[in-house]
Amino acid sequence: MSRQKKFILQENEIPTQWYNIQADMVNKPLPPLNPGTHEPLKAEDLFPIFAEECARQELDMEHPWIDIPEEVLDKYKNYRSTPLVRAYGLEEAIGTPAHIYFKNESTNPLGSHKVNSALPQCYYCKQQGVTNVTTETGAGQWGAALSYAARVFGLECAVYQVKITMHQKPYRSSIMRTFGATVEGSPSMSTRAGKDIITRDPTHPGSLGTAISEAIELAMTTPNCKYTLGSVLSHVSLHQTIIGLEAEKQMAMAGEYPDTVIACFGGGSNFGGLAFPFMRHKILEGKNTEFIAAEPNSCPKLTRGKFAYDFGDASGYTPLLPMYTLGHDFKPANIHAGGLRYHGAGTIVSQLLKDGLMKGVDIPQLESFDAGILFARTEGIIPAPESCHAIAATIREAQKCKESGEEKVILFNLSGHGLIDMPSYDSYINGDLRNYSVTDEDITRFLQDVPKVL
């Protein structure tokens, strides 16, 4: 195919099942623990917080394929499948022999991959007779997606948005409110958890850990309300595998197979969504594909965290999760990739990292925006600051190919567009952004209160 012709593949027949990698893993993730008894959790232990079907999916180690409900499929068909695009412009700018493809999850009306899990979570809540859902959000993509999905299925929605990103990205709150959700900046004075955090640190900028604590508290104290989550947990990554399953078909249409699969990393949902379907071939068939998760240099749980049983939130409301973590009290720097400012990695990814089936790389903030600007100028899409980390990691790999002359196939996930993140780009263009890093001393201090390092 001519390099002058844009290569976009779109498969109208979308998958009818999600892929559950837990069933195929040689070493299963360690079980979440009850924080009081330290006994392994059963699905019914999660019923007070989550929709029952989501709780079952969370701990399912048996079934590799899980049917997508018809009503969810009908909603998916409004925007799926999403395009697989050959990034010829980026290739030429780098001067690499690598073939670079990206799965464009920015094309749906919500602008990111998050709606892939928001729809089924709200569907399962509705089927159970739940009337209210609540959640946290960092940069706001998940809050926007859940607000929309709740409206689709007739549910009331309350969102706690990390306070600093609420100021950095005010229009994301506007989107949530447009769909009818109520939005609070976290930490807030509306919950016990929020009050305690503000009492300890009146200027706390908020984190996903603080917002999770507040959302869970609201769910536990509000009748007929369930908590929903946009990343980290296994059932969220399960729903996102529709990304990789589509990409598999589309790569076959292109006549290629990825040597390297890359996605940005906050808690693991978009990474797992793209990577897990391809990783099954590595696990079951020995395919020699490399998997790279790109995280911020300022929040390096994969590259510098410890594998431990830790809480998923700042106040200790969640079960203890076996994860690579910086400590549930970790206070991340105020970077503009708000969706990646989370202290821990999901249990599946943590086990895969421990087993050497993938690796993490950390990306400084300025390098991520350098990459985003280059991508925008060569491909015509302004990426979300989170996605810029995946682009930066892709550029690193493509430059290695340039130096070695190796013609690799690289696939990355463009998890969302950055059209609502333009103040971040303004700050970068004006020279107001800087890199943040965390010291070994800081990491040691935040890890002191981790319940159990493994």
N, C-alpha and C positions, 0 to 999 in steps of 0.2 A: 504494500500500500504506500502511496506517495506520502512523503513527510510533510508536504504542503496541505494534505487533507486531514482535518481533525478526525480522530478516531474515537467515536463514541458508540458504545454498545449498550443496548437497552433490551432486556428480556422481559416480555409482557407476562409470561407465565411465572408468577412468583412462587417461592417455596410454600408448601402447606404444613411443614413441620419445622420446629426449632431443633437445633443440635445440642445435646447435653453431653459435654466433654467429660463430665465426672464419671460417666458410665464406662468410658474407654481408658481412663487414666490408670497406669500401672500402680502408682502410689496415689491413693485417694487423699483428698484434703483431710486433715485432722478435723474432728467434729467440733462445732461450736460448743461452748460450755455454759452451763448455768452459773452466773457469777457468784451465787450464794453457796451452792453445793459442789461446784466444779464437776458436776456430772454431765455427760453428753446430752445435748438437747434432742428431743423428739419433735416432730412437726407440730404436734398439738401444743407444745410449749410456746410456739410462736403465734398461735391463733389469736391471743388477745391483742397483738400488735398488727399483724399482717392479714391480708385476705388468706383464707385457708388454702386455696389452690397455690398461691405463691409460696406459702410455708412448705407445702408438700414438694414443690419444684425445687426449693432451696436445698433440701436434704436428699434429693433423689440421686442415688448412686447406681441405679439399676438400668434405667431406660435411656438409651442414647438418642431416641427420637421422640419428641413430644408434639402432639397435634396442636396446630394453631386453631383456636375456635373460629367458626365460620363468621361470626359477627366482627371479630378482630380482622380476619382476612378481608372482609368487605371494606373496612376502614383503611387497611393497608393499600388496597387497590386505588385509593384516591391519590396516592403519591409514589407508590412503588410499581415496578422496580426503579431504582436510582441508577444513573449512568455510570459506567466504567469508562474513563477517559485516558487516552494516551497523551502524556504531557510533552508534546514535541517542543513547544517553546521553551520549557524549563530545561529539557535535554540540551537544546542548542545553546542556551545561555551558559550552561555549565561546561559544554564541550565534551560531554561524556558519551562513551559507547553504550552505556546502560539504557535499557528500555524502561521508562518510568510510567507507571499507570497510577491513577487515583480513583477510588470509589467516592463519588460525589454525593455525600449525605446532606449537602446544603440545599438541595433542590426542593425539598418539601416545604409547605407553607410556614412551618415553624422554624425552619432554617438550620436544624441540626438533627443528629441521629436520635436524640432523646425521646422523641415521640414513639419510636418503635417499642419501647417498654411502657410508656405512659398509657397507651391504649389498652394493652392486655391487663395491666394492673387495675385500671378503672373498670374494665369489663368484669374482672373477677370480683371486685368489690360490689358492683351493681348486682351481679348474679347472686351474691350472698345476702342481699338486702341492706347493704351498708348505704348510708345517706351522705356521709362526710368523709373526705380524705384530707390528709395534711402531709406536708413534706418540708424539706430544706432545699435550698438551691444556692450555688456559689455564684457563677457568672450570670445565671438566670435562664440558661437554655432549658434546664430540667423543669424549673418552675413554670416557664411559659408552656412547655409541652404538657405538663400535668394539668395546668389550668384549662387548656384546650380540651384534653381528653376527658376531664371531669365534666365540662360543659356538654360534650358529645353524649356522655352516658347519664346526664342529669344528676350529677353529684355536686355538693358544695365543696369548695376547696380553700384551704388556708395554707399559705406559704411563708416560711421564715427564710429570708434572704440574707446572706452574709452582709453585715453592715457596710464594710468598706466597698464591696462591689456594688452595693445598692447606690452608693455615691458615684462610683466610677461608671456605672452603666444604668442610668436612671430610666432609660426607655424600656429596659427589660421588665421593670416593675409595672410600667404602663401597659405593656402587653398582657401581663398577668391580670391586671385589673380590667382590661378590656374584655377578657374572657369571663370576668365575674369573680375572680379570686380575691381574697383579702391577703395583704402582704405586710409583713412586719420585718424590720431590720433586726438582725441578731448579732449580739445578744440584746434582748429586749427586757422590759420590765413586766411583760405579760405572763411570764412563767416563773416558777421557783428556780429552775435551772438558770434562766437568764438573769434573774436578780442576784443569784449567788455569784455568777461570773462577773457582773458589773461591780458588785461589792468588793470582790478581790482585785479587780482591775478596771477602774472606771473608764479608761480610754481603750479598752480592748476593741480591736477592729473587727472582731468576729472571725469565725472559721467554719468550715463545714461541720467540724465536731461540735461547736456551740449550737449551730442551727439544727443539727440532728437531735441533740438533747431536747431542745425546745419543742420540736415537732413531735417527738415521741411522747413527751409529757402531755402535750395537747391531745394526742390520740388516746392516751390512757385515761384522761380525765374528762373526755367528751363522749357522751352516749352515741353509740352507733357510728363511731369514727374509726378509721384505720389509717395507719402510717404507710406511706409509699416511699420508695427509695429510687434514686436515679442512677446509682452506680454501686460499686463495691460488692453487693451481695450476688450470689450465684444465679438466682432466678432473673436478675436484671441482665446479666451477661447472656443468659440463655435466650431471652427475647431478642437481644441484639444480634444473635447469630444469623438472622435473616440477611444481614449485610454480607457476611462472608459466603453464605450459601449462594446468594446471587452472584457475587464476584467470581466464585468457582465456575459457574456456567458461562459467565461473560469472558473470563480468561480463556476458557476452552474455545469460545467463538473466535477469540483473537489468535488462537493457535499457539498460546504461550502459557507458561506456568511460573509463578513467582519463585525466585531464588531467595528473596528477602521480603518479609511482610513487616510493615511499620505502622504504628499508631501512637498518638499522644497518650499520656497516662496520668489519670487523677486517682480514680478508684479501680478502673479496669473495664468499664462497660464497652467503650467503643473499641478498645484494644481487643478484648475477648470477642466482641461481635465480628470483627474482621478476621482475627487470627485463628480462633478455635476450629472453624470448619477446615481450614488448611492444616492445622496442627494434627487433626485426626489422622491425616495421611503420614505424618511424621511418626506418630505413635503406633499406628497399625501396619504401616507399609515401609517404614524407614526412609521416607522422603527426606532429602537433605535440604530442607528450607530453614533459613534463619529468621527468628522472630525478635523484633526489637521494639521495646516500649520506651517512649521518649518522655521523660518527666522534667519538671523545672529543676535547675540547679539549686534553687532556694528551698525545695521540698523533696529531698532525695531519698525517699523511703526504699526504693528498689536498689539503689546503688550504695547507700550508706546506712540504711535502717537495720534493725535487728529482727530476726524471726522470733516471734513471741506470741503468747496469748495476751491480747490487749482489747480494750473497749473500742467500739467503733465511734463513740461520741465522747464529748468532753466531760460529761457528768456521770458516766458509768451506768447509763440506763440500758445499754445494749447487752446482749450476751458477749462472752469473751470469745474473740475470733482469732484463729491462728493466722497471723499475718506478718509480713514485713512492715515494721512500724517505726515511726520517729517518736512515739509516745502520744497518748490521747490528749495530753496537755500541750502538745506542740503548737506554738503560735507562729504561723507562717508569715513571711514577708508580704507586703502589700503589692505583689506583682499583678499585672493586668490579665493574666490567664487564671481568672478566678475559679474556673472549674477544675483546676489541677491542684488547688491549695488544700489537699487532704493528707492527713498524717499517715494513713495506712493503705495497704494493697489488699484487694479481695483474696479470699482463701484459695480459690482455684489458681489464680496467677501466682500467689505466694508459693504454692506447692510446685508449680511448673518451673518457677525461678529456682527454687531449692534443688530441683531435679536436673537443672541445666538445659531445659528444653527451650528457654528463651533468655534474653538478657535485657537489662535496663541501661539506658544512657541518660545523662543529665545535660540539659541545655540551658545556658545562660539566657536571661531575658533579652538582651540586645541581639544575640545571635538568632533567637526565635523571630524577632521582628525584622531583622535583615532578611531572613528566609521568606517571611510573609510578604514583604515588599517585592522581592524578586519574583515570587510566584504570582502576585497580583499583576506585575508588569509583563509577565510572559504568558500567563494563562487567562488573564482578564477576570479573575475571581479574587475578591478580597477575603482572605481566610480569617476565621476566628482566631484570637490569640492562642487558644488551646491547640488548634490544628497547626499553628505555626511551628510548634515543637516537633510534630511529625514531619513537616516539610524540612526543617533544619536537619533532622536525623537522616532524611532521604538524601539531602544535598551532600551530607558527609559521605554516605555510601556511594553516591554517584561520582564524587570526586576521587574516591579510592579506585573506582573503575577507570576513571580517566588516567590515573597514574599507572595502573597496571595493564590497561588495555583490555580488561575483561568485560565481556558483553553480558552483564547480568540483567535479570528482569526484577525490577523493584516495584512493589505494590504498597501504597500507603492509603490511609483513610483520611479523607477531607471531612472531618466530623461535623463541620458547620461553617457558615459564612460569618464575616465580621462586620456586616453593614450596620449593626447596632453597637459596634465597638470602636467607632471612629474617634471618639475622644482619646482612646488608647493610641491609635495611630497618630493623632495630632501630637500627643505627648512625645512619641518616638521621633516624629519628623522635626519637632521643635527642639530636640536634644534634651528633653526633660527626664527621660527614663534612665535608669542605671541598673547594673547587675546587682543581685543580692546573693550572698552565699551564707551557709550556716556553718558554724565552727564545730569541731569535734567536741569541744567543751559544752556547747549548747545541746548537741545531740545527747551527750551523756547525761546532762541535767534533766532533759525531758524524758529520758528513758528510765529515770530513777523510780518513777511511780508505775511503771508497767508491771502488771500483776505477776507474769511468769515468762521469763526469757527462756527459749527452748535451746 
